[in-house]
Amino acid sequence: MADKKLLDEINERMKSVLAQSPAADIEKNLRVMLAAWFSRLDLVTREEFDVQREVLRRAQDKVAQLEARLAEIEARMKEEGSKR
């Protein structure tokens, strides 16, 4: 039990030392720099990507329906033309 207490105390002291060290500032500055860099890349969120994927899927379905309908109309016109 005393060993666990000692380890917990060492852990807390290390966290305190690291929080006050330049490492915390480096991490914070790195995060800000990366966020700025990512914002310039014109990336989209996963949610936006999923929405656009669904829009594309619906558009592809509609195109497939219209192609099938056009094929039917062309077949009927060809059939009517051959009857004349």
PyMOL Python script that loads the backbone (N, CA, C, O; Angstrom):
from pymol import cmd

cmd.read_pdbstr("""\
ATOM      1  N   MET A   1       0.819  -1.182   0.000  1.00  0.00           N
ATOM      2  CA  MET A   1       0.000   0.000   0.000  1.00  0.00           C
ATOM      3  C   MET A   1       0.868   1.252   0.000  1.00  0.00           C
ATOM      4  O   MET A   1       0.561   2.228  -0.684  1.00  0.00           O
ATOM      5  N   ALA A   2       1.944   1.219   0.766  1.00  0.00           N
ATOM      6  CA  ALA A   2       2.847   2.364   0.847  1.00  0.00           C
ATOM      7  C   ALA A   2       3.523   2.591  -0.501  1.00  0.00           C
ATOM      8  O   ALA A   2       3.769   3.731  -0.895  1.00  0.00           O
ATOM      9  N   ASP A   3       3.822   1.494  -1.209  1.00  0.00           N
ATOM     10  CA  ASP A   3       4.443   1.614  -2.528  1.00  0.00           C
ATOM     11  C   ASP A   3       3.505   2.323  -3.500  1.00  0.00           C
ATOM     12  O   ASP A   3       3.946   3.168  -4.279  1.00  0.00           O
ATOM     13  N   LYS A   4       2.240   1.992  -3.462  1.00  0.00           N
ATOM     14  CA  LYS A   4       1.267   2.626  -4.345  1.00  0.00           C
ATOM     15  C   LYS A   4       1.160   4.109  -4.035  1.00  0.00           C
ATOM     16  O   LYS A   4       1.078   4.943  -4.937  1.00  0.00           O
ATOM     17  N   LYS A   5       1.163   4.427  -2.739  1.00  0.00           N
ATOM     18  CA  LYS A   5       1.092   5.831  -2.333  1.00  0.00           C
ATOM     19  C   LYS A   5       2.305   6.589  -2.849  1.00  0.00           C
ATOM     20  O   LYS A   5       2.184   7.708  -3.347  1.00  0.00           O
ATOM     21  N   LEU A   6       3.468   5.976  -2.728  1.00  0.00           N
ATOM     22  CA  LEU A   6       4.708   6.603  -3.184  1.00  0.00           C
ATOM     23  C   LEU A   6       4.668   6.814  -4.695  1.00  0.00           C
ATOM     24  O   LEU A   6       5.042   7.879  -5.185  1.00  0.00           O
ATOM     25  N   LEU A   7       4.213   5.796  -5.433  1.00  0.00           N
ATOM     26  CA  LEU A   7       4.129   5.912  -6.890  1.00  0.00           C
ATOM     27  C   LEU A   7       3.127   6.994  -7.304  1.00  0.00           C
ATOM     28  O   LEU A   7       3.375   7.749  -8.245  1.00  0.00           O
ATOM     29  N   ASP A   8       2.003   7.065  -6.601  1.00  0.00           N
ATOM     30  CA  ASP A   8       1.012   8.101  -6.904  1.00  0.00           C
ATOM     31  C   ASP A   8       1.581   9.494  -6.655  1.00  0.00           C
ATOM     32  O   ASP A   8       1.347  10.420  -7.431  1.00  0.00           O
ATOM     33  N   GLU A   9       2.331   9.630  -5.560  1.00  0.00           N
ATOM     34  CA  GLU A   9       2.930  10.929  -5.243  1.00  0.00           C
ATOM     35  C   GLU A   9       3.972  11.314  -6.288  1.00  0.00           C
ATOM     36  O   GLU A   9       4.030  12.469  -6.711  1.00  0.00           O
ATOM     37  N   ILE A  10       4.788  10.363  -6.703  1.00  0.00           N
ATOM     38  CA  ILE A  10       5.788  10.625  -7.748  1.00  0.00           C
ATOM     39  C   ILE A  10       5.089  11.018  -9.046  1.00  0.00           C
ATOM     40  O   ILE A  10       5.518  11.947  -9.730  1.00  0.00           O
ATOM     41  N   ASN A  11       4.013  10.309  -9.383  1.00  0.00           N
ATOM     42  CA  ASN A  11       3.253  10.597 -10.597  1.00  0.00           C
ATOM     43  C   ASN A  11       2.697  12.016 -10.564  1.00  0.00           C
ATOM     44  O   ASN A  11       2.803  12.745 -11.550  1.00  0.00           O
ATOM     45  N   GLU A  12       2.111  12.410  -9.449  1.00  0.00           N
ATOM     46  CA  GLU A  12       1.546  13.757  -9.322  1.00  0.00           C
ATOM     47  C   GLU A  12       2.630  14.827  -9.433  1.00  0.00           C
ATOM     48  O   GLU A  12       2.434  15.857 -10.079  1.00  0.00           O
ATOM     49  N   ARG A  13       3.771  14.573  -8.799  1.00  0.00           N
ATOM     50  CA  ARG A  13       4.880  15.543  -8.879  1.00  0.00           C
ATOM     51  C   ARG A  13       5.403  15.665 -10.307  1.00  0.00           C
ATOM     52  O   ARG A  13       5.732  16.762 -10.758  1.00  0.00           O
ATOM     53  N   MET A  14       5.479  14.545 -11.015  1.00  0.00           N
ATOM     54  CA  MET A  14       5.949  14.578 -12.410  1.00  0.00           C
ATOM     55  C   MET A  14       4.973  15.358 -13.288  1.00  0.00           C
ATOM     56  O   MET A  14       5.383  16.134 -14.150  1.00  0.00           O
ATOM     57  N   LYS A  15       3.683  15.143 -13.061  1.00  0.00           N
ATOM     58  CA  LYS A  15       2.673  15.894 -13.815  1.00  0.00           C
ATOM     59  C   LYS A  15       2.812  17.378 -13.549  1.00  0.00           C
ATOM     60  O   LYS A  15       2.717  18.196 -14.464  1.00  0.00           O
ATOM     61  N   SER A  16       3.039  17.721 -12.293  1.00  0.00           N
ATOM     62  CA  SER A  16       3.180  19.125 -11.916  1.00  0.00           C
ATOM     63  C   SER A  16       4.416  19.739 -12.577  1.00  0.00           C
ATOM     64  O   SER A  16       4.356  20.850 -13.104  1.00  0.00           O
ATOM     65  N   VAL A  17       5.515  19.024 -12.548  1.00  0.00           N
ATOM     66  CA  VAL A  17       6.756  19.516 -13.158  1.00  0.00           C
ATOM     67  C   VAL A  17       6.576  19.683 -14.661  1.00  0.00           C
ATOM     68  O   VAL A  17       6.983  20.698 -15.226  1.00  0.00           O
ATOM     69  N   LEU A  18       5.969  18.691 -15.311  1.00  0.00           N
ATOM     70  CA  LEU A  18       5.768  18.762 -16.758  1.00  0.00           C
ATOM     71  C   LEU A  18       4.797  19.874 -17.143  1.00  0.00           C
ATOM     72  O   LEU A  18       4.960  20.508 -18.185  1.00  0.00           O
ATOM     73  N   ALA A  19       3.794  20.111 -16.311  1.00  0.00           N
ATOM     74  CA  ALA A  19       2.822  21.167 -16.606  1.00  0.00           C
ATOM     75  C   ALA A  19       3.475  22.539 -16.553  1.00  0.00           C
ATOM     76  O   ALA A  19       3.054  23.459 -17.256  1.00  0.00           O
ATOM     77  N   GLN A  20       4.496  22.679 -15.728  1.00  0.00           N
ATOM     78  CA  GLN A  20       5.179  23.967 -15.586  1.00  0.00           C
ATOM     79  C   GLN A  20       6.387  24.080 -16.505  1.00  0.00           C
ATOM     80  O   GLN A  20       7.023  25.133 -16.553  1.00  0.00           O
ATOM     81  N   SER A  21       6.710  23.044 -17.218  1.00  0.00           N
ATOM     82  CA  SER A  21       7.904  23.045 -18.066  1.00  0.00           C
ATOM     83  C   SER A  21       7.577  23.595 -19.457  1.00  0.00           C
ATOM     84  O   SER A  21       6.408  23.754 -19.806  1.00  0.00           O
ATOM     85  N   PRO A  22       8.593  23.878 -20.233  1.00  0.00           N
ATOM     86  CA  PRO A  22       8.361  24.339 -21.606  1.00  0.00           C
ATOM     87  C   PRO A  22       7.666  23.295 -22.479  1.00  0.00           C
ATOM     88  O   PRO A  22       7.135  23.630 -23.538  1.00  0.00           O
ATOM     89  N   ALA A  23       7.665  22.045 -22.048  1.00  0.00           N
ATOM     90  CA  ALA A  23       7.007  20.997 -22.838  1.00  0.00           C
ATOM     91  C   ALA A  23       5.530  21.297 -23.025  1.00  0.00           C
ATOM     92  O   ALA A  23       4.978  21.038 -24.094  1.00  0.00           O
ATOM     93  N   ALA A  24       4.882  21.841 -22.003  1.00  0.00           N
ATOM     94  CA  ALA A  24       3.458  22.176 -22.117  1.00  0.00           C
ATOM     95  C   ALA A  24       3.257  23.274 -23.154  1.00  0.00           C
ATOM     96  O   ALA A  24       2.317  23.218 -23.947  1.00  0.00           O
ATOM     97  N   ASP A  25       4.137  24.271 -23.151  1.00  0.00           N
ATOM     98  CA  ASP A  25       4.044  25.344 -24.140  1.00  0.00           C
ATOM     99  C   ASP A  25       4.318  24.829 -25.548  1.00  0.00           C
ATOM    100  O   ASP A  25       3.671  25.247 -26.509  1.00  0.00           O
ATOM    101  N   ILE A  26       5.270  23.931 -25.658  1.00  0.00           N
ATOM    102  CA  ILE A  26       5.592  23.361 -26.971  1.00  0.00           C
ATOM    103  C   ILE A  26       4.386  22.612 -27.518  1.00  0.00           C
ATOM    104  O   ILE A  26       4.042  22.754 -28.691  1.00  0.00           O
ATOM    105  N   GLU A  27       3.751  21.824 -26.679  1.00  0.00           N
ATOM    106  CA  GLU A  27       2.568  21.073 -27.119  1.00  0.00           C
ATOM    107  C   GLU A  27       1.449  22.022 -27.542  1.00  0.00           C
ATOM    108  O   GLU A  27       0.814  21.820 -28.577  1.00  0.00           O
ATOM    109  N   LYS A  28       1.212  23.051 -26.743  1.00  0.00           N
ATOM    110  CA  LYS A  28       0.155  24.016 -27.052  1.00  0.00           C
ATOM    111  C   LYS A  28       0.455  24.730 -28.379  1.00  0.00           C
ATOM    112  O   LYS A  28      -0.427  24.877 -29.226  1.00  0.00           O
ATOM    113  N   ASN A  29       1.699  25.166 -28.545  1.00  0.00           N
ATOM    114  CA  ASN A  29       2.074  25.855 -29.786  1.00  0.00           C
ATOM    115  C   ASN A  29       1.996  24.928 -30.992  1.00  0.00           C
ATOM    116  O   ASN A  29       1.597  25.342 -32.080  1.00  0.00           O
ATOM    117  N   LEU A  30       2.375  23.686 -30.793  1.00  0.00           N
ATOM    118  CA  LEU A  30       2.297  22.707 -31.881  1.00  0.00           C
ATOM    119  C   LEU A  30       0.850  22.474 -32.300  1.00  0.00           C
ATOM    120  O   LEU A  30       0.553  22.383 -33.491  1.00  0.00           O
ATOM    121  N   ARG A  31      -0.047  22.378 -31.325  1.00  0.00           N
ATOM    122  CA  ARG A  31      -1.473  22.196 -31.637  1.00  0.00           C
ATOM    123  C   ARG A  31      -2.019  23.388 -32.429  1.00  0.00           C
ATOM    124  O   ARG A  31      -2.747  23.211 -33.405  1.00  0.00           O
ATOM    125  N   VAL A  32      -1.663  24.593 -32.003  1.00  0.00           N
ATOM    126  CA  VAL A  32      -2.120  25.795 -32.711  1.00  0.00           C
ATOM    127  C   VAL A  32      -1.570  25.813 -34.130  1.00  0.00           C
ATOM    128  O   VAL A  32      -2.292  26.122 -35.078  1.00  0.00           O
ATOM    129  N   MET A  33      -0.291  25.481 -34.273  1.00  0.00           N
ATOM    130  CA  MET A  33       0.339  25.475 -35.592  1.00  0.00           C
ATOM    131  C   MET A  33      -0.310  24.431 -36.503  1.00  0.00           C
ATOM    132  O   MET A  33      -0.572  24.709 -37.673  1.00  0.00           O
ATOM    133  N   LEU A  34      -0.570  23.236 -35.973  1.00  0.00           N
ATOM    134  CA  LEU A  34      -1.204  22.191 -36.775  1.00  0.00           C
ATOM    135  C   LEU A  34      -2.632  22.574 -37.154  1.00  0.00           C
ATOM    136  O   LEU A  34      -3.065  22.317 -38.277  1.00  0.00           O
ATOM    137  N   ALA A  35      -3.360  23.183 -36.230  1.00  0.00           N
ATOM    138  CA  ALA A  35      -4.734  23.611 -36.524  1.00  0.00           C
ATOM    139  C   ALA A  35      -4.732  24.638 -37.644  1.00  0.00           C
ATOM    140  O   ALA A  35      -5.577  24.577 -38.538  1.00  0.00           O
ATOM    141  N   ALA A  36      -3.800  25.577 -37.611  1.00  0.00           N
ATOM    142  CA  ALA A  36      -3.707  26.587 -38.674  1.00  0.00           C
ATOM    143  C   ALA A  36      -3.345  25.926 -39.995  1.00  0.00           C
ATOM    144  O   ALA A  36      -3.893  26.286 -41.037  1.00  0.00           O
ATOM    145  N   TRP A  37      -2.443  24.979 -39.965  1.00  0.00           N
ATOM    146  CA  TRP A  37      -2.016  24.302 -41.186  1.00  0.00           C
ATOM    147  C   TRP A  37      -3.180  23.504 -41.788  1.00  0.00           C
ATOM    148  O   TRP A  37      -3.404  23.539 -42.998  1.00  0.00           O
ATOM    149  N   PHE A  38      -3.917  22.784 -40.933  1.00  0.00           N
ATOM    150  CA  PHE A  38      -5.059  22.010 -41.421  1.00  0.00           C
ATOM    151  C   PHE A  38      -6.142  22.917 -41.985  1.00  0.00           C
ATOM    152  O   PHE A  38      -6.798  22.552 -42.960  1.00  0.00           O
ATOM    153  N   SER A  39      -6.342  24.084 -41.396  1.00  0.00           N
ATOM    154  CA  SER A  39      -7.381  24.984 -41.892  1.00  0.00           C
ATOM    155  C   SER A  39      -7.046  25.490 -43.295  1.00  0.00           C
ATOM    156  O   SER A  39      -7.949  25.764 -44.084  1.00  0.00           O
ATOM    157  N   ARG A  40      -5.776  25.613 -43.605  1.00  0.00           N
ATOM    158  CA  ARG A  40      -5.371  26.051 -44.954  1.00  0.00           C
ATOM    159  C   ARG A  40      -5.519  24.947 -45.988  1.00  0.00           C
ATOM    160  O   ARG A  40      -5.537  25.228 -47.186  1.00  0.00           O
ATOM    161  N   LEU A  41      -5.625  23.709 -45.557  1.00  0.00           N
ATOM    162  CA  LEU A  41      -5.737  22.590 -46.491  1.00  0.00           C
ATOM    163  C   LEU A  41      -7.140  22.440 -47.059  1.00  0.00           C
ATOM    164  O   LEU A  41      -7.357  21.631 -47.962  1.00  0.00           O
ATOM    165  N   ASP A  42      -8.083  23.196 -46.549  1.00  0.00           N
ATOM    166  CA  ASP A  42      -9.462  23.152 -47.033  1.00  0.00           C
ATOM    167  C   ASP A  42     -10.033  21.738 -46.908  1.00  0.00           C
ATOM    168  O   ASP A  42     -10.621  21.208 -47.851  1.00  0.00           O
ATOM    169  N   LEU A  43      -9.854  21.147 -45.749  1.00  0.00           N
ATOM    170  CA  LEU A  43     -10.366  19.803 -45.474  1.00  0.00           C
ATOM    171  C   LEU A  43     -11.833  19.871 -45.070  1.00  0.00           C
ATOM    172  O   LEU A  43     -12.315  20.914 -44.628  1.00  0.00           O
ATOM    173  N   VAL A  44     -12.529  18.771 -45.223  1.00  0.00           N
ATOM    174  CA  VAL A  44     -13.923  18.696 -44.787  1.00  0.00           C
ATOM    175  C   VAL A  44     -14.009  17.755 -43.588  1.00  0.00           C
ATOM    176  O   VAL A  44     -13.156  16.891 -43.388  1.00  0.00           O
ATOM    177  N   THR A  45     -15.046  17.947 -42.809  1.00  0.00           N
ATOM    178  CA  THR A  45     -15.250  17.057 -41.668  1.00  0.00           C
ATOM    179  C   THR A  45     -15.804  15.725 -42.157  1.00  0.00           C
ATOM    180  O   THR A  45     -16.276  15.615 -43.289  1.00  0.00           O
ATOM    181  N   ARG A  46     -15.743  14.735 -41.311  1.00  0.00           N
ATOM    182  CA  ARG A  46     -16.276  13.418 -41.647  1.00  0.00           C
ATOM    183  C   ARG A  46     -17.775  13.519 -41.923  1.00  0.00           C
ATOM    184  O   ARG A  46     -18.294  12.881 -42.839  1.00  0.00           O
ATOM    185  N   GLU A  47     -18.465  14.333 -41.114  1.00  0.00           N
ATOM    186  CA  GLU A  47     -19.908  14.507 -41.291  1.00  0.00           C
ATOM    187  C   GLU A  47     -20.221  15.110 -42.667  1.00  0.00           C
ATOM    188  O   GLU A  47     -21.131  14.651 -43.357  1.00  0.00           O
ATOM    189  N   GLU A  48     -19.460  16.141 -43.059  1.00  0.00           N
ATOM    190  CA  GLU A  48     -19.681  16.747 -44.373  1.00  0.00           C
ATOM    191  C   GLU A  48     -19.404  15.739 -45.491  1.00  0.00           C
ATOM    192  O   GLU A  48     -20.122  15.689 -46.490  1.00  0.00           O
ATOM    193  N   PHE A  49     -18.352  14.939 -45.304  1.00  0.00           N
ATOM    194  CA  PHE A  49     -18.015  13.922 -46.292  1.00  0.00           C
ATOM    195  C   PHE A  49     -19.137  12.904 -46.436  1.00  0.00           C
ATOM    196  O   PHE A  49     -19.518  12.541 -47.549  1.00  0.00           O
ATOM    197  N   ASP A  50     -19.668  12.443 -45.298  1.00  0.00           N
ATOM    198  CA  ASP A  50     -20.750  11.459 -45.332  1.00  0.00           C
ATOM    199  C   ASP A  50     -21.999  12.020 -46.003  1.00  0.00           C
ATOM    200  O   ASP A  50     -22.672  11.312 -46.752  1.00  0.00           O
ATOM    201  N   VAL A  51     -22.311  13.285 -45.741  1.00  0.00           N
ATOM    202  CA  VAL A  51     -23.470  13.915 -46.377  1.00  0.00           C
ATOM    203  C   VAL A  51     -23.274  13.961 -47.883  1.00  0.00           C
ATOM    204  O   VAL A  51     -24.185  13.616 -48.636  1.00  0.00           O
ATOM    205  N   GLN A  52     -22.101  14.381 -48.329  1.00  0.00           N
ATOM    206  CA  GLN A  52     -21.843  14.463 -49.766  1.00  0.00           C
ATOM    207  C   GLN A  52     -21.836  13.086 -50.420  1.00  0.00           C
ATOM    208  O   GLN A  52     -22.262  12.939 -51.565  1.00  0.00           O
ATOM    209  N   ARG A  53     -21.356  12.083 -49.701  1.00  0.00           N
ATOM    210  CA  ARG A  53     -21.378  10.715 -50.237  1.00  0.00           C
ATOM    211  C   ARG A  53     -22.820  10.255 -50.453  1.00  0.00           C
ATOM    212  O   ARG A  53     -23.124   9.608 -51.455  1.00  0.00           O
ATOM    213  N   GLU A  54     -23.704  10.588 -49.513  1.00  0.00           N
ATOM    214  CA  GLU A  54     -25.116  10.212 -49.644  1.00  0.00           C
ATOM    215  C   GLU A  54     -25.766  10.970 -50.808  1.00  0.00           C
ATOM    216  O   GLU A  54     -26.555  10.391 -51.555  1.00  0.00           O
ATOM    217  N   VAL A  55     -25.442  12.249 -50.967  1.00  0.00           N
ATOM    218  CA  VAL A  55     -25.968  13.030 -52.097  1.00  0.00           C
ATOM    219  C   VAL A  55     -25.510  12.401 -53.412  1.00  0.00           C
ATOM    220  O   VAL A  55     -26.300  12.264 -54.346  1.00  0.00           O
ATOM    221  N   LEU A  56     -24.254  12.026 -53.482  1.00  0.00           N
ATOM    222  CA  LEU A  56     -23.722  11.388 -54.689  1.00  0.00           C
ATOM    223  C   LEU A  56     -24.411  10.057 -54.958  1.00  0.00           C
ATOM    224  O   LEU A  56     -24.740   9.751 -56.105  1.00  0.00           O
ATOM    225  N   ARG A  57     -24.631   9.264 -53.916  1.00  0.00           N
ATOM    226  CA  ARG A  57     -25.310   7.962 -54.093  1.00  0.00           C
ATOM    227  C   ARG A  57     -26.707   8.157 -54.663  1.00  0.00           C
ATOM    228  O   ARG A  57     -27.124   7.430 -55.565  1.00  0.00           O
ATOM    229  N   ARG A  58     -27.436   9.149 -54.129  1.00  0.00           N
ATOM    230  CA  ARG A  58     -28.790   9.415 -54.637  1.00  0.00           C
ATOM    231  C   ARG A  58     -28.743   9.891 -56.090  1.00  0.00           C
ATOM    232  O   ARG A  58     -29.583   9.499 -56.901  1.00  0.00           O
ATOM    233  N   ALA A  59     -27.767  10.730 -56.416  1.00  0.00           N
ATOM    234  CA  ALA A  59     -27.637  11.214 -57.795  1.00  0.00           C
ATOM    235  C   ALA A  59     -27.320  10.052 -58.736  1.00  0.00           C
ATOM    236  O   ALA A  59     -27.859   9.984 -59.841  1.00  0.00           O
ATOM    237  N   GLN A  60     -26.457   9.148 -58.306  1.00  0.00           N
ATOM    238  CA  GLN A  60     -26.131   7.985 -59.130  1.00  0.00           C
ATOM    239  C   GLN A  60     -27.351   7.092 -59.329  1.00  0.00           C
ATOM    240  O   GLN A  60     -27.568   6.567 -60.422  1.00  0.00           O
ATOM    241  N   ASP A  61     -28.145   6.919 -58.276  1.00  0.00           N
ATOM    242  CA  ASP A  61     -29.376   6.130 -58.402  1.00  0.00           C
ATOM    243  C   ASP A  61     -30.325   6.780 -59.410  1.00  0.00           C
ATOM    244  O   ASP A  61     -30.913   6.093 -60.245  1.00  0.00           O
ATOM    245  N   LYS A  62     -30.471   8.093 -59.331  1.00  0.00           N
ATOM    246  CA  LYS A  62     -31.365   8.824 -60.233  1.00  0.00           C
ATOM    247  C   LYS A  62     -30.880   8.715 -61.683  1.00  0.00           C
ATOM    248  O   LYS A  62     -31.680   8.521 -62.598  1.00  0.00           O
ATOM    249  N   VAL A  63     -29.571   8.839 -61.882  1.00  0.00           N
ATOM    250  CA  VAL A  63     -29.014   8.695 -63.237  1.00  0.00           C
ATOM    251  C   VAL A  63     -29.294   7.300 -63.774  1.00  0.00           C
ATOM    252  O   VAL A  63     -29.659   7.147 -64.940  1.00  0.00           O
ATOM    253  N   ALA A  64     -29.129   6.284 -62.940  1.00  0.00           N
ATOM    254  CA  ALA A  64     -29.393   4.908 -63.374  1.00  0.00           C
ATOM    255  C   ALA A  64     -30.861   4.741 -63.753  1.00  0.00           C
ATOM    256  O   ALA A  64     -31.169   4.084 -64.748  1.00  0.00           O
ATOM    257  N   GLN A  65     -31.779   5.333 -62.967  1.00  0.00           N
ATOM    258  CA  GLN A  65     -33.204   5.262 -63.300  1.00  0.00           C
ATOM    259  C   GLN A  65     -33.493   5.961 -64.626  1.00  0.00           C
ATOM    260  O   GLN A  65     -34.233   5.447 -65.464  1.00  0.00           O
ATOM    261  N   LEU A  66     -32.900   7.135 -64.800  1.00  0.00           N
ATOM    262  CA  LEU A  66     -33.136   7.879 -66.047  1.00  0.00           C
ATOM    263  C   LEU A  66     -32.552   7.153 -67.254  1.00  0.00           C
ATOM    264  O   LEU A  66     -33.148   7.168 -68.331  1.00  0.00           O
ATOM    265  N   GLU A  67     -31.398   6.521 -67.088  1.00  0.00           N
ATOM    266  CA  GLU A  67     -30.809   5.752 -68.189  1.00  0.00           C
ATOM    267  C   GLU A  67     -31.710   4.581 -68.561  1.00  0.00           C
ATOM    268  O   GLU A  67     -31.899   4.297 -69.744  1.00  0.00           O
ATOM    269  N   ALA A  68     -32.268   3.898 -67.563  1.00  0.00           N
ATOM    270  CA  ALA A  68     -33.169   2.775 -67.835  1.00  0.00           C
ATOM    271  C   ALA A  68     -34.427   3.268 -68.546  1.00  0.00           C
ATOM    272  O   ALA A  68     -34.905   2.639 -69.490  1.00  0.00           O
ATOM    273  N   ARG A  69     -34.951   4.386 -68.087  1.00  0.00           N
ATOM    274  CA  ARG A  69     -36.155   4.951 -68.718  1.00  0.00           C
ATOM    275  C   ARG A  69     -35.872   5.359 -70.163  1.00  0.00           C
ATOM    276  O   ARG A  69     -36.689   5.116 -71.052  1.00  0.00           O
ATOM    277  N   LEU A  70     -34.715   5.978 -70.394  1.00  0.00           N
ATOM    278  CA  LEU A  70     -34.339   6.372 -71.752  1.00  0.00           C
ATOM    279  C   LEU A  70     -34.180   5.149 -72.650  1.00  0.00           C
ATOM    280  O   LEU A  70     -34.583   5.178 -73.813  1.00  0.00           O
ATOM    281  N   ALA A  71     -33.603   4.088 -72.125  1.00  0.00           N
ATOM    282  CA  ALA A  71     -33.439   2.863 -72.902  1.00  0.00           C
ATOM    283  C   ALA A  71     -34.800   2.285 -73.283  1.00  0.00           C
ATOM    284  O   ALA A  71     -34.973   1.790 -74.397  1.00  0.00           O
ATOM    285  N   GLU A  72     -35.767   2.344 -72.366  1.00  0.00           N
ATOM    286  CA  GLU A  72     -37.114   1.863 -72.660  1.00  0.00           C
ATOM    287  C   GLU A  72     -37.755   2.702 -73.771  1.00  0.00           C
ATOM    288  O   GLU A  72     -38.346   2.166 -74.709  1.00  0.00           O
ATOM    289  N   ILE A  73     -37.628   4.011 -73.647  1.00  0.00           N
ATOM    290  CA  ILE A  73     -38.214   4.917 -74.659  1.00  0.00           C
ATOM    291  C   ILE A  73     -37.576   4.678 -76.015  1.00  0.00           C
ATOM    292  O   ILE A  73     -38.276   4.618 -77.026  1.00  0.00           O
ATOM    293  N   GLU A  74     -36.245   4.541 -76.049  1.00  0.00           N
ATOM    294  CA  GLU A  74     -35.559   4.287 -77.315  1.00  0.00           C
ATOM    295  C   GLU A  74     -35.995   2.960 -77.914  1.00  0.00           C
ATOM    296  O   GLU A  74     -36.182   2.852 -79.126  1.00  0.00           O
ATOM    297  N   ALA A  75     -36.157   1.945 -77.062  1.00  0.00           N
ATOM    298  CA  ALA A  75     -36.592   0.634 -77.551  1.00  0.00           C
ATOM    299  C   ALA A  75     -37.998   0.724 -78.136  1.00  0.00           C
ATOM    300  O   ALA A  75     -38.269   0.129 -79.179  1.00  0.00           O
ATOM    301  N   ARG A  76     -38.905   1.464 -77.475  1.00  0.00           N
ATOM    302  CA  ARG A  76     -40.261   1.617 -77.997  1.00  0.00           C
ATOM    303  C   ARG A  76     -40.270   2.370 -79.320  1.00  0.00           C
ATOM    304  O   ARG A  76     -40.996   2.017 -80.250  1.00  0.00           O
ATOM    305  N   MET A  77     -39.447   3.416 -79.386  1.00  0.00           N
ATOM    306  CA  MET A  77     -39.393   4.201 -80.626  1.00  0.00           C
ATOM    307  C   MET A  77     -38.834   3.349 -81.769  1.00  0.00           C
ATOM    308  O   MET A  77     -39.315   3.420 -82.900  1.00  0.00           O
ATOM    309  N   LYS A  78     -37.833   2.559 -81.466  1.00  0.00           N
ATOM    310  CA  LYS A  78     -37.254   1.687 -82.485  1.00  0.00           C
ATOM    311  C   LYS A  78     -38.284   0.645 -82.925  1.00  0.00           C
ATOM    312  O   LYS A  78     -38.393   0.340 -84.112  1.00  0.00           O
ATOM    313  N   GLU A  79     -39.028   0.108 -81.979  1.00  0.00           N
ATOM    314  CA  GLU A  79     -40.055  -0.889 -82.261  1.00  0.00           C
ATOM    315  C   GLU A  79     -41.163  -0.263 -83.118  1.00  0.00           C
ATOM    316  O   GLU A  79     -41.626  -0.879 -84.078  1.00  0.00           O
ATOM    317  N   GLU A  80     -41.587   0.950 -82.775  1.00  0.00           N
ATOM    318  CA  GLU A  80     -42.638   1.629 -83.542  1.00  0.00           C
ATOM    319  C   GLU A  80     -42.144   1.975 -84.944  1.00  0.00           C
ATOM    320  O   GLU A  80     -42.905   1.923 -85.911  1.00  0.00           O
ATOM    321  N   GLY A  81     -40.857   2.331 -85.045  1.00  0.00           N
ATOM    322  CA  GLY A  81     -40.284   2.648 -86.342  1.00  0.00           C
ATOM    323  C   GLY A  81     -40.194   1.445 -87.265  1.00  0.00           C
ATOM    324  O   GLY A  81     -40.346   1.571 -88.480  1.00  0.00           O
ATOM    325  N   SER A  82     -39.949   0.294 -86.689  1.00  0.00           N
ATOM    326  CA  SER A  82     -39.831  -0.908 -87.508  1.00  0.00           C
ATOM    327  C   SER A  82     -41.206  -1.427 -87.952  1.00  0.00           C
ATOM    328  O   SER A  82     -41.303  -2.180 -88.921  1.00  0.00           O
ATOM    329  N   LYS A  83     -42.267  -1.022 -87.240  1.00  0.00           N
ATOM    330  CA  LYS A  83     -43.620  -1.449 -87.614  1.00  0.00           C
ATOM    331  C   LYS A  83     -44.121  -0.650 -88.827  1.00  0.00           C
ATOM    332  O   LYS A  83     -45.001  -1.119 -89.549  1.00  0.00           O
ATOM    333  N   ARG A  84     -43.589   0.509 -89.048  1.00  0.00           N
ATOM    334  CA  ARG A  84     -44.070   1.357 -90.139  1.00  0.00           C
ATOM    335  C   ARG A  84     -43.533   0.956 -91.448  1.00  0.00           C
ATOM    336  O   ARG A  84     -43.849   1.579 -92.462  1.00  0.00           O
TER     337      ARG A  84
END
""", "prot")
cmd.dss("prot")
cmd.show_as("cartoon", "prot")
cmd.util.cbc("prot")
cmd.orient("prot")
